[in-house]
Amino acid sequence: MSRSDQDFQYEIFMQDDLVAIQWRAHSGSAKAMSQLEYLERPHAVYCRTDGHETIEQETLNRLGLRQRTQFQVPYFTLLPQLVVNTDIISLVPRSLALHYVKIFDIDIFKPPFELPTMDLVMIWARSREAFPDLNWLRNLVRQASSEAECA
């Protein structure tokens, strides 16, 4: 869907930043990581299935940086599992990292370069704009994201 598609409506309901994660027991954990060390470590990355670049890919290309990509996966939710018991680094949305740090033995840290925030978007067909059940669902998403931002 392009932002100019007249058949669909969208709404940004939350913004999130990308953070790096790694296995907590890795020897490099709990210390500052240089950009060179970060780029030389193996990475598991989220890849879009529509062929467009991700925020991570766009940023690395813009900065002229290359990292060692070992795995590409179509879901952010797979990445925390891939770093455990390895030397792999991944970038995930902060909200996801804060959830998975309770489940997996991972550390969250700021990558050694600036990344733009991610817009989390609801998309729906304009033809269903007034459907009560979909309005209820959109309001539920708005409420849940508002509570998550306050937490």
ZADO-1210 file (C-alpha; in nm, 4 decimals, padded with zeros to 6 digits):
<atoms>
<atom x="00.0000" y="00.0000" z="00.0000" code="MET" pos="1"/>
<atom x="00.1348" y="00.3393" z="-00.0866" code="SER" pos="2"/>
<atom x="00.0459" y="00.6402" z="00.1257" code="ARG" pos="3"/>
<atom x="-00.1531" y="00.7747" z="-00.1686" code="SER" pos="4"/>
<atom x="-00.3721" y="00.4622" z="-00.2119" code="ASP" pos="5"/>
<atom x="-00.7282" y="00.5971" z="-00.2022" code="GLN" pos="6"/>
<atom x="-00.8840" y="00.2597" z="-00.1117" code="ASP" pos="7"/>
<atom x="-00.7130" y="00.2465" z="00.2252" code="PHE" pos="8"/>
<atom x="-00.6861" y="00.4576" z="00.5363" code="GLN" pos="9"/>
<atom x="-00.3961" y="00.4440" z="00.7789" code="TYR" pos="10"/>
<atom x="-00.3148" y="00.5825" z="01.1207" code="GLU" pos="11"/>
<atom x="00.0130" y="00.5923" z="01.3099" code="ILE" pos="12"/>
<atom x="-00.0764" y="00.4590" z="01.6530" code="PHE" pos="13"/>
<atom x="00.2706" y="00.4398" z="01.8066" code="MET" pos="14"/>
<atom x="00.6352" y="00.5149" z="01.7437" code="GLN" pos="15"/>
<atom x="00.9176" y="00.2894" z="01.8547" code="ASP" pos="16"/>
<atom x="01.2930" y="00.3051" z="01.8289" code="ASP" pos="17"/>
<atom x="01.5260" y="00.0275" z="01.7235" code="LEU" pos="18"/>
<atom x="01.7692" y="-00.1129" z="01.9789" code="VAL" pos="19"/>
<atom x="02.0425" y="-00.3732" z="01.9515" code="ALA" pos="20"/>
<atom x="02.0263" y="-00.7026" z="02.1376" code="ILE" pos="21"/>
<atom x="02.2831" y="-00.9700" z="02.2122" code="GLN" pos="22"/>
<atom x="02.3203" y="-01.2749" z="02.4342" code="TRP" pos="23"/>
<atom x="02.3781" y="-01.1556" z="02.7912" code="ARG" pos="24"/>
<atom x="02.6558" y="-01.4110" z="02.8554" code="ALA" pos="25"/>
<atom x="02.8574" y="-01.3054" z="02.5481" code="HIS" pos="26"/>
<atom x="03.2058" y="-01.1835" z="02.6379" code="SER" pos="27"/>
<atom x="03.1258" y="-00.8443" z="02.4787" code="GLY" pos="28"/>
<atom x="02.8161" y="-00.7933" z="02.6879" code="SER" pos="29"/>
<atom x="02.7958" y="-00.5124" z="02.9453" code="ALA" pos="30"/>
<atom x="03.0742" y="-00.3066" z="02.7897" code="LYS" pos="31"/>
<atom x="03.0761" y="-00.0280" z="02.5343" code="ALA" pos="32"/>
<atom x="03.0972" y="-00.1558" z="02.1783" code="MET" pos="33"/>
<atom x="03.2807" y="00.0298" z="01.9059" code="SER" pos="34"/>
<atom x="03.1220" y="00.0728" z="01.5659" code="GLN" pos="35"/>
<atom x="03.3894" y="-00.1520" z="01.4129" code="LEU" pos="36"/>
<atom x="03.3234" y="-00.4327" z="01.6632" code="GLU" pos="37"/>
<atom x="02.9500" y="-00.3962" z="01.6084" code="TYR" pos="38"/>
<atom x="02.9852" y="-00.4217" z="01.2294" code="LEU" pos="39"/>
<atom x="03.2282" y="-00.7169" z="01.2461" code="GLU" pos="40"/>
<atom x="03.0042" y="-00.9275" z="01.4698" code="ARG" pos="41"/>
<atom x="02.7557" y="-01.1552" z="01.2874" code="PRO" pos="42"/>
<atom x="02.4032" y="-01.0162" z="01.2564" code="HIS" pos="43"/>
<atom x="02.0549" y="-01.1599" z="01.2248" code="ALA" pos="44"/>
<atom x="01.8342" y="-00.9048" z="01.0524" code="VAL" pos="45"/>
<atom x="01.4692" y="-00.8484" z="00.9813" code="TYR" pos="46"/>
<atom x="01.4041" y="-00.8339" z="00.6070" code="CYS" pos="47"/>
<atom x="01.0911" y="-00.7090" z="00.4410" code="ARG" pos="48"/>
<atom x="00.9156" y="-00.9532" z="00.2110" code="THR" pos="49"/>
<atom x="00.8101" y="-00.6806" z="-00.0343" code="ASP" pos="50"/>
<atom x="01.1647" y="-00.6099" z="-00.1523" code="GLY" pos="51"/>
<atom x="01.1891" y="-00.2644" z="00.0086" code="HIS" pos="52"/>
<atom x="01.4793" y="-00.1772" z="00.2357" code="GLU" pos="53"/>
<atom x="01.4340" y="-00.1783" z="00.6115" code="THR" pos="54"/>
<atom x="01.5220" y="00.1181" z="00.8337" code="ILE" pos="55"/>
<atom x="01.8414" y="-00.0683" z="00.9268" code="GLU" pos="56"/>
<atom x="01.9405" y="-00.1270" z="00.5628" code="GLN" pos="57"/>
<atom x="01.8586" y="00.2311" z="00.4617" code="GLU" pos="58"/>
<atom x="02.0642" y="00.3706" z="00.7503" code="THR" pos="59"/>
<atom x="02.3669" y="00.1481" z="00.6877" code="LEU" pos="60"/>
<atom x="02.3607" y="00.2323" z="00.3149" code="ASN" pos="61"/>
<atom x="02.3272" y="00.6057" z="00.3851" code="ARG" pos="62"/>
<atom x="02.6265" y="00.5911" z="00.6236" code="LEU" pos="63"/>
<atom x="02.8298" y="00.3711" z="00.3862" code="GLY" pos="64"/>
<atom x="02.8551" y="00.0958" z="00.6483" code="LEU" pos="65"/>
<atom x="02.8496" y="-00.2814" z="00.5979" code="ARG" pos="66"/>
<atom x="02.7761" y="-00.5422" z="00.8619" code="GLN" pos="67"/>
<atom x="02.8165" y="-00.9211" z="00.8578" code="ARG" pos="68"/>
<atom x="02.4637" y="-01.0451" z="00.7957" code="THR" pos="69"/>
<atom x="02.4416" y="-01.4131" z="00.8859" code="GLN" pos="70"/>
<atom x="02.0621" y="-01.4596" z="00.8938" code="PHE" pos="71"/>
<atom x="01.7675" y="-01.2783" z="00.7387" code="GLN" pos="72"/>
<atom x="01.4222" y="-01.3433" z="00.8813" code="VAL" pos="73"/>
<atom x="01.0789" y="-01.2051" z="00.7910" code="PRO" pos="74"/>
<atom x="00.9691" y="-01.1438" z="01.1524" code="TYR" pos="75"/>
<atom x="01.1222" y="-00.9325" z="01.4290" code="PHE" pos="76"/>
<atom x="00.9903" y="-01.1848" z="01.6817" code="THR" pos="77"/>
<atom x="01.2401" y="-01.4490" z="01.5646" code="LEU" pos="78"/>
<atom x="01.5459" y="-01.2335" z="01.6273" code="LEU" pos="79"/>
<atom x="01.5723" y="-01.2563" z="02.0089" code="PRO" pos="80"/>
<atom x="01.5823" y="-01.6355" z="01.9839" code="GLN" pos="81"/>
<atom x="01.8660" y="-01.6233" z="01.7307" code="LEU" pos="82"/>
<atom x="02.1029" y="-01.4240" z="01.9529" code="VAL" pos="83"/>
<atom x="02.0833" y="-01.6554" z="02.2562" code="VAL" pos="84"/>
<atom x="02.3951" y="-01.8749" z="02.2988" code="ASN" pos="85"/>
<atom x="02.5648" y="-01.7044" z="02.0010" code="THR" pos="86"/>
<atom x="02.7748" y="-01.3974" z="01.9190" code="ASP" pos="87"/>
<atom x="02.4982" y="-01.2632" z="01.6909" code="ILE" pos="88"/>
<atom x="02.3638" y="-00.9087" z="01.7226" code="ILE" pos="89"/>
<atom x="02.0173" y="-00.7977" z="01.6056" code="SER" pos="90"/>
<atom x="01.8152" y="-00.4798" z="01.5866" code="LEU" pos="91"/>
<atom x="01.4569" y="-00.4983" z="01.7132" code="VAL" pos="92"/>
<atom x="01.1931" y="-00.2471" z="01.8223" code="PRO" pos="93"/>
<atom x="01.2457" y="-00.1421" z="02.1848" code="ARG" pos="94"/>
<atom x="00.8968" y="-00.2588" z="02.2857" code="SER" pos="95"/>
<atom x="00.9763" y="-00.6075" z="02.1567" code="LEU" pos="96"/>
<atom x="01.3178" y="-00.6130" z="02.3268" code="ALA" pos="97"/>
<atom x="01.1625" y="-00.5119" z="02.6593" code="LEU" pos="98"/>
<atom x="00.9174" y="-00.8000" z="02.6276" code="HIS" pos="99"/>
<atom x="01.1769" y="-01.0614" z="02.5285" code="TYR" pos="100"/>
<atom x="01.4334" y="-00.9605" z="02.7913" code="VAL" pos="101"/>
<atom x="01.1903" y="-01.1173" z="03.0409" code="LYS" pos="102"/>
<atom x="01.1958" y="-01.4477" z="02.8483" code="ILE" pos="103"/>
<atom x="01.5460" y="-01.4799" z="02.7026" code="PHE" pos="104"/>
<atom x="01.8899" y="-01.4096" z="02.8435" code="ASP" pos="105"/>
<atom x="01.9548" y="-01.1004" z="02.6284" code="ILE" pos="106"/>
<atom x="02.0997" y="-00.7537" z="02.6770" code="ASP" pos="107"/>
<atom x="01.9573" y="-00.4416" z="02.5176" code="ILE" pos="108"/>
<atom x="02.1939" y="-00.1670" z="02.4044" code="PHE" pos="109"/>
<atom x="02.2098" y="00.1366" z="02.1775" code="LYS" pos="110"/>
<atom x="02.3657" y="00.0654" z="01.8382" code="PRO" pos="111"/>
<atom x="02.6757" y="00.2747" z="01.7564" code="PRO" pos="112"/>
<atom x="02.4918" y="00.4865" z="01.4966" code="PHE" pos="113"/>
<atom x="02.1670" y="00.6841" z="01.4915" code="GLU" pos="114"/>
<atom x="01.8516" y="00.5259" z="01.3539" code="LEU" pos="115"/>
<atom x="01.5186" y="00.6931" z="01.2816" code="PRO" pos="116"/>
<atom x="01.2131" y="00.5863" z="01.4797" code="THR" pos="117"/>
<atom x="00.9644" y="00.3360" z="01.3414" code="MET" pos="118"/>
<atom x="00.6014" y="00.4282" z="01.2834" code="ASP" pos="119"/>
<atom x="00.3627" y="00.1498" z="01.3826" code="LEU" pos="120"/>
<atom x="00.0597" y="00.1830" z="01.1585" code="VAL" pos="121"/>
<atom x="-00.2956" y="00.0492" z="01.1436" code="MET" pos="122"/>
<atom x="-00.4283" y="00.0107" z="00.7893" code="ILE" pos="123"/>
<atom x="-00.7886" y="-00.0554" z="00.6917" code="TRP" pos="124"/>
<atom x="-01.0077" y="-00.0399" z="00.3836" code="ALA" pos="125"/>
<atom x="-01.1975" y="00.2883" z="00.3510" code="ARG" pos="126"/>
<atom x="-01.5029" y="00.0848" z="00.2496" code="SER" pos="127"/>
<atom x="-01.5050" y="-00.0558" z="00.6048" code="ARG" pos="128"/>
<atom x="-01.4399" y="00.2728" z="00.7842" code="GLU" pos="129"/>
<atom x="-01.7745" y="00.2728" z="00.9670" code="ALA" pos="130"/>
<atom x="-01.7917" y="-00.0956" z="01.0612" code="PHE" pos="131"/>
<atom x="-01.8553" y="-00.0990" z="01.4399" code="PRO" pos="132"/>
<atom x="-01.6397" y="-00.4054" z="01.5063" code="ASP" pos="133"/>
<atom x="-01.3419" y="-00.2541" z="01.3237" code="LEU" pos="134"/>
<atom x="-01.3885" y="00.0791" z="01.5032" code="ASN" pos="135"/>
<atom x="-01.3867" y="-00.1158" z="01.8312" code="TRP" pos="136"/>
<atom x="-01.0629" y="-00.2915" z="01.7298" code="LEU" pos="137"/>
<atom x="-00.8909" y="00.0325" z="01.6244" code="ARG" pos="138"/>
<atom x="-00.9907" y="00.1935" z="01.9561" code="ASN" pos="139"/>
<atom x="-00.8552" y="-00.1098" z="02.1427" code="LEU" pos="140"/>
<atom x="-00.5213" y="-00.0774" z="01.9603" code="VAL" pos="141"/>
<atom x="-00.5081" y="00.2965" z="02.0377" code="ARG" pos="142"/>
<atom x="-00.5809" y="00.2319" z="02.4058" code="GLN" pos="143"/>
<atom x="-00.3264" y="-00.0508" z="02.4346" code="ALA" pos="144"/>
<atom x="-00.0524" y="00.1534" z="02.2654" code="SER" pos="145"/>
<atom x="-00.1300" y="00.4537" z="02.4861" code="SER" pos="146"/>
<atom x="-00.0989" y="00.2373" z="02.7981" code="GLU" pos="147"/>
<atom x="00.2261" y="00.0859" z="02.6671" code="ALA" pos="148"/>
<atom x="00.3770" y="00.4323" z="02.6147" code="GLU" pos="149"/>
<atom x="00.2878" y="00.5289" z="02.9728" code="CYS" pos="150"/>
<atom x="00.4418" y="00.2151" z="03.1224" code="ALA" pos="151"/>
</atoms>
